[in-house]
């Protein structure tokens, strides 16, 4: 009757006292079985593995938007300390130098002569006056060119040749130097776009190998009349 039912319920073991252990208790038992040092080191190892994976994963930076070359105020800082010439290669630096030097050569020659009859430097005299003003040799081969006309074409945004093959520039005496930086960056971007489109003809082909020195003439030997069989006097 009622007594038997109560006895049966009392005979059932309470949870955790016998029979199957609760899952939570099983987990605690497994953790208790592990050595204390190993259990404490597990979270540290997981954290270290996570940091290593994060370090190995390459950072994905958004490509900065190209600024307006002629609108930016300071070519030394177009944003976050980045200069306008941040992508220049050594060829770009060489062309920047060539732009400014040819411009300065044209303006300086006009000032030094002060003669309206002299319209400027003829392209055939470019190497002579370049050496005279800058105390160095103008090497066409260095720029991958064979003629003065081709060299001028390389920086046609700064200098040009008139119909009489005379060097000319549209920039005045008060042109700031950063204008030549802007011109060089403008041309660099245009060239890179053409290269990205598959046009290999615009690639610069500078010759970085030093040119062979000019032949050395035999050392001067003074005439020795004794060696020639003459007599001293």
Secondary structure as UniProt FT lines:
FT   HELIX           2..11
FT   TURN            16..17
FT   HELIX           23..33
FT   HELIX           36..56
FT   TURN            69..71
FT   TURN            75..76
FT   TURN            80..81
FT   TURN            84..87
FT   HELIX           90..113
FT   TURN            116..117
FT   HELIX           123..125
FT   HELIX           126..134
FT   HELIX           141..143
FT   HELIX           148..154
FT   TURN            155..158
FT   STRAND          159..161
FT   TURN            163..164
FT   STRAND          166..169
FT   TURN            173..174
FT   HELIX           178..196
FT   TURN            197..198
FT   HELIX           200..202
FT   TURN            225..229
//
